Amino acid sequence: MSSVFLGMSGGVDSAVAAARLVDRGHDVVPVHILLSDSDAGGARERVHRLCRHLRLPLVERDLRDLFRREIVDPFLATYRKGETPNPCIRCNERVKFPSLLDVASDRDDRIATGHYVRIVLGEEGDGLLRAVDRGKDQSYVLYRLDPALLPRLIFPLGMSTKTEVLEEARRRFGDLFDDVAESNDLCFLSSARRKALLRSIPGPIVDREGRHVGRHDGIGLYTVGQRKGLGLAGGPWYVVEIDAEGGCVVVGRKEDLFVRSVYALFPSWHRRPAPGEIFQAQHRYRTEPCRVRMDHVDDRSFSVTYLDRPQPVAPGQSLVLYDGERVLGGGVITKQEEGKTGA
């Protein structure tokens, strides 16, 4: 008999996802993946309590070494290059889903998580869709999933709102999650710890004309679009560029952040678009999508132009394209001059 291997973090979403799968009659096997040395908020103990409550067997996997190598080290290295990475996207692609696939060794086994996203399967092609709750939609961080994997995936929360999930958790598990805060920081690195690791060689902060306006404590502490924490007179100032080679942070006004054209590398497609097509594009996890025109696409890169208004994009983030509710794919935003070499 095939099983459903569910990634269980110890949070409310994966707990409700597990309970719903049990209600549907699936043979559910929770998988708890250890990614860091800290057990944030007693997550591991909650996983054990949930498995006892639902009478489910538990599989635990220690992937701390893999996570450090594939996620933490590249994350810090990217910041030191003056870019703004999104480790959740990389983790889903290289750690979480591959590890669940490894456990679900039988090809008939399914994989499930508590992500807010939907899957559609049919004659017109399988697709990854936005969740019903647009405020919790996580399709942006899952765009790099292999399209061939979609028929094996189950996302039990895709048709629900966060409010409905919280209410269901209260009915099913009582006060188990009352003191569990929603994560608003990196799951593996606090803001203070990140700053301590990235603090490095001080250097100048300059405006767009090259005039010296301040000093920084290491370029890894800054990201394009940042306004707070600059400590500069004559503001408001925004970080508009990070010159890793020159060791300086460039600041400007808010309007200096906005660009019309965006270049991206390392594309990953569910359906490869064609030049001239118009889609919705999202350049950060929590931004509203905007209309773009596909200008160029090849195996290594693509470029788009915003049709309605310029946007404040940051190198290192992903640009994800949508056709309505359906994810087309995307790539990693790079500097314009770098993108032109791939076009």
C-alpha positions in Angstrom: 0.0 0.0 0.0 1.4 3.4 -0.9 2.0 6.0 1.8 2.0 9.8 2.1 5.2 11.2 3.5 4.4 14.5 5.2 7.1 17.1 6.1 6.2 17.9 9.7 7.9 20.9 11.2 6.1 21.1 14.5 4.1 24.1 13.4 0.4 24.5 13.1 0.2 24.2 9.3 1.9 20.8 9.0 -0.1 19.6 12.0 -3.4 20.4 10.4 -2.2 19.0 7.0 -1.4 15.7 8.7 -4.8 15.5 10.5 -6.6 16.2 7.2 -4.7 13.5 5.4 -5.5 11.0 8.2 -9.2 12.0 7.9 -9.0 11.2 4.1 -7.9 7.7 4.9 -4.2 8.1 3.8 -1.4 6.0 5.3 0.5 9.1 6.7 4.1 9.0 7.7 5.4 12.3 9.2 9.0 13.2 8.5 10.7 15.7 10.8 13.9 17.1 9.3 16.5 18.5 11.6 18.1 21.5 9.9 19.9 23.4 12.6 21.3 22.9 16.1 18.5 25.0 17.7 15.1 23.6 18.4 13.1 26.8 17.9 10.2 26.9 20.3 10.3 23.2 21.2 9.3 22.1 17.6 10.7 18.6 18.0 8.8 18.0 21.2 5.6 19.2 19.5 6.2 16.8 16.6 6.4 13.9 19.0 3.3 15.0 20.8 1.4 15.4 17.5 2.4 12.0 16.3 1.3 10.4 19.6 -2.0 12.3 19.3 -2.6 11.2 15.7 -1.1 7.7 16.3 1.3 8.1 13.5 4.9 6.7 13.1 7.6 9.3 12.9 10.7 9.4 10.7 13.4 11.8 11.7 16.3 12.9 9.4 19.3 14.8 10.5 20.3 17.0 7.6 22.2 19.7 9.4 25.4 19.1 7.4 23.6 19.2 4.1 21.6 22.3 5.2 24.7 24.2 6.2 26.5 23.3 2.9 23.5 24.0 0.6 21.7 26.8 2.4 23.6 28.6 5.2 27.0 28.9 3.5 25.6 30.1 0.1 23.2 32.4 1.9 26.1 34.2 3.7 28.3 34.2 0.6 25.5 35.8 -1.4 25.0 38.6 1.1 28.8 39.2 1.1 28.6 39.7 -2.7 26.0 42.4 -2.2 23.0 40.5 -3.2 19.8 39.6 -1.4 19.2 35.8 -1.4 16.0 33.9 -0.7 17.0 30.8 1.2 13.5 29.3 1.4 13.4 28.8 -2.4 16.8 27.1 -2.4 15.9 25.0 0.6 12.7 23.7 -0.9 14.5 22.9 -4.1 17.7 21.3 -2.7 16.9 20.0 0.8 13.3 19.6 1.9 11.6 18.1 -1.1 14.6 16.0 -2.2 14.8 14.6 1.4 11.1 13.7 1.3 11.5 12.0 -2.1 14.4 10.0 -0.7 12.3 8.7 2.2 9.3 8.0 -0.2 11.3 5.5 -2.2 8.3 3.7 -3.7 7.2 5.6 -6.9 3.6 5.2 -5.8 4.3 7.0 -2.5 3.1 10.6 -2.3 4.6 13.7 -0.7 2.8 16.3 1.3 3.6 19.5 3.2 1.7 22.3 4.9 2.5 24.9 2.2 -0.4 27.1 1.1 -0.4 26.3 -2.6 -2.6 24.3 -5.0 -1.9 21.6 -7.6 -4.1 21.0 -10.7 -3.7 17.9 -12.8 -5.4 17.4 -16.2 -5.4 17.1 -19.9 -4.3 20.7 -20.4 -1.2 20.0 -18.3 -0.3 19.8 -14.6 0.2 23.0 -12.8 1.2 24.8 -9.6 -1.4 27.3 -8.6 -1.7 30.1 -6.0 -3.4 29.3 -2.8 -7.0 30.5 -2.1 -5.6 32.7 0.7 -3.5 35.2 -1.2 -2.1 36.6 2.0 -0.5 33.2 2.8 0.1 32.0 -0.8 3.5 30.3 -1.0 3.7 29.4 -4.7 6.5 32.0 -5.0 8.9 29.9 -2.8 8.0 26.7 -4.7 8.4 27.8 -8.3 11.6 25.8 -8.7 9.9 22.4 -8.0 10.3 19.9 -10.8 7.0 19.9 -12.8 7.3 16.2 -13.2 6.9 15.9 -9.4 3.5 17.6 -9.3 1.4 14.4 -9.6 3.0 13.0 -6.5 2.4 16.1 -4.3 -0.4 16.9 -2.0 -1.0 20.3 -0.4 -3.9 19.9 2.0 -4.1 23.6 2.9 -4.2 25.1 -0.5 -8.0 25.7 -0.5 -8.1 27.1 3.1 -7.4 30.4 4.8 -5.0 30.8 7.6 -7.9 31.7 9.9 -9.6 28.4 9.1 -6.4 26.5 9.8 -5.9 28.1 13.1 -9.5 27.5 14.1 -9.2 23.8 13.1 -5.9 23.5 15.0 -7.7 24.7 18.2 -10.5 22.2 17.8 -8.1 19.3 17.1 -5.1 20.1 19.3 -6.4 22.4 22.0 -3.9 24.8 23.3 -0.8 23.1 21.8 0.0 26.1 19.6 -1.1 28.9 21.8 2.5 30.0 22.6 3.9 29.3 19.2 4.6 32.5 17.3 4.4 32.8 13.5 7.9 32.8 12.2 8.8 36.2 10.7 12.6 35.7 10.6 14.9 33.2 9.0 14.2 29.7 10.4 17.9 29.1 10.9 19.5 32.4 11.7 18.2 35.3 13.9 18.7 38.9 12.7 21.3 39.5 15.4 23.2 36.3 14.5 23.2 37.2 10.8 24.5 40.6 11.5 27.3 39.2 13.7 28.3 36.8 11.0 28.3 39.3 8.2 30.0 42.2 10.0 33.3 42.5 8.2 35.6 45.2 6.6 34.2 48.7 7.1 34.0 51.0 4.1 32.4 54.1 2.6 28.8 54.8 1.9 28.5 57.1 -1.1 25.7 58.7 -3.0 25.1 58.1 -6.7 27.6 60.9 -7.7 30.3 59.2 -5.6 30.2 61.7 -2.7 31.1 60.3 0.7 28.1 60.4 3.0 29.0 57.8 5.7 30.6 54.6 6.7 29.4 51.0 6.8 30.5 48.0 8.9 30.5 45.4 6.1 28.6 45.3 2.8 26.9 42.0 3.9 24.9 44.0 6.4 23.1 45.9 3.7 20.6 45.0 1.0 19.2 46.9 -2.0 16.1 48.8 -1.0 17.1 49.1 2.6 16.2 52.4 4.4 16.4 51.7 8.1 19.6 51.6 10.0 21.7 53.7 7.7 22.3 56.5 10.1 22.8 59.1 7.5 22.0 62.8 7.6 19.9 64.5 4.9 17.6 61.5 4.4 15.6 59.6 3.7 18.3 57.5 1.9 17.9 54.1 0.3 20.5 51.5 -0.6 20.4 51.5 -4.4 23.6 49.4 -5.1 26.2 47.4 -3.4 29.6 47.5 -5.0 31.2 44.3 -3.6 34.4 44.7 -5.6 34.9 48.3 -4.5 33.7 47.6 -0.9 31.2 50.5 -0.9 27.5 50.9 -0.4 25.7 53.3 -2.8 22.7 55.2 -1.6 20.1 57.3 -3.3 16.5 58.5 -3.2 13.5 56.2 -3.4 12.9 56.9 -7.1 16.5 55.7 -7.8 15.5 52.1 -6.9 12.9 51.7 -9.6 13.7 49.9 -12.9 11.7 49.1 -16.0 13.7 46.1 -17.2 14.7 43.1 -15.2 17.2 40.4 -16.0 17.3 36.9 -14.4 19.6 33.9 -14.5 19.1 30.2 -13.8 15.6 29.9 -15.2 13.3 27.1 -14.0 10.1 26.7 -16.0 6.8 24.9 -15.6 6.0 26.2 -19.1 8.6 28.1 -20.9 7.2 31.4 -22.2 7.9 33.0 -25.5 9.1 36.5 -26.3 6.3 39.0 -26.6 4.0 37.2 -24.1 2.5 39.2 -21.3 2.3 37.8 -17.7 2.2 38.9 -14.1 5.5 39.0 -12.3 6.4 39.0 -8.6 9.9 40.1 -7.5 9.6 39.4 -3.8 7.6 37.0 -1.6 5.3 39.7 -0.2 4.8 42.0 -3.2 1.9 42.5 -5.5 2.4 41.1 -9.0 2.7 43.5 -11.9 2.3 43.1 -15.7 5.5 42.3 -17.6 6.4 41.5 -21.2 8.8 38.7 -21.9 11.6 40.3 -24.0 14.1 37.5 -24.2 14.4 33.9 -23.0 17.0 31.2 -23.5 18.4 28.3 -21.5 20.5 30.5 -19.2 18.6 33.7 -18.8 15.5 35.8 -19.5 14.5 39.5 -19.4 11.2 41.3 -19.0 9.9 44.8 -19.1 7.4 46.2 -16.6 4.5 47.6 -18.5 2.6 49.6 -15.9 5.2 51.1 -13.6 8.9 50.5 -12.7 9.6 48.3 -9.6 12.3 48.3 -6.9 14.0 44.9 -7.6 17.0 43.5 -5.7 19.7 41.3 -7.2 19.6 37.8 -5.6 15.8 37.7 -5.2 13.7 35.6 -7.6 11.4 37.0 -10.3 8.4 34.6 -10.6 6.0 34.7 -13.5 2.3 33.8 -13.4 -0.3 33.2 -16.0 -3.4 34.1 -13.9 -3.2 31.8 -10.9 -0.7 29.4 -12.5 3.0 29.5 -11.9 5.0 29.6 -15.2 8.4 29.7 -13.5 11.1 32.2 -12.9 14.8 32.9 -12.2 17.2 34.8 -10.0 17.4 38.6 -10.5 20.8 39.8 -11.5 22.4 43.2 -12.3 21.3 44.7 -15.6 24.8 44.7 -17.1 25.3 41.1 -16.2 21.9 40.1 -17.6 22.7 41.8 -20.9 25.6 39.4 -21.5 23.1 36.5 -21.4 20.6 38.1 -23.7 
